[in-house]
Amino acid sequence: MARGPALGILEIELISRGLVVADALLKRAEVDVLASRPVSSGKHLVMLAGEVDVVGEAMAAGADAAGGALLDRLELPLLHGPLWDLLGEPVHPQSWDDGPVGAVAVVETRTVCAAVGAADAAGKAAEVALRDMHLAVGIAGKAFFTLTGELHDVEAAVAAAREVAGARLLQIEVIPSPAPELVGRLIFG
């Protein structure tokens, strides 16, 4: 998968308008389109990567083309490195076989933009491992991700995630000292 350093995401409420948006941003700037696809609840998701100024220019063109159909947008000039591997396909479980887990958090948001922004903030705020991410497909357009670490790090990470997600946050659950049988099977098993 292409990597930034910058990431841009546009969520459009109409699938047909989403294709117009993808066309407009590709015509404006030379970016790598990571995804341009319909997702659950009839939205269209466009994700792009590239240099900061190029992504900014493409995002502006895409937002203009979206007009009133723009549901949410996210522009991150320097995405937290481990997140790149979680953006390609709708579901990305990672192996959790790297020792005991002090705590697990699940962060659920209304939009993909909110989840990716929250995961970026969480990963930059504390020493946690971002484990998996599910973006819109099969879950009514919502998104969620899980992370693990020591309890104090998980709490710092979810505080950062909460702040970034704001009103788009649906729920954050923290499980201190999860049962060993549950680890790695929290969402995918």
Summary of the structure (lengths in Angstrom):
residues: 189
radius of gyration: 16.4
end to end distance: 25.5
largest distance: 51.0
contacts: 682
relative contact order: 0.17
helix: 39%
strand: 32%
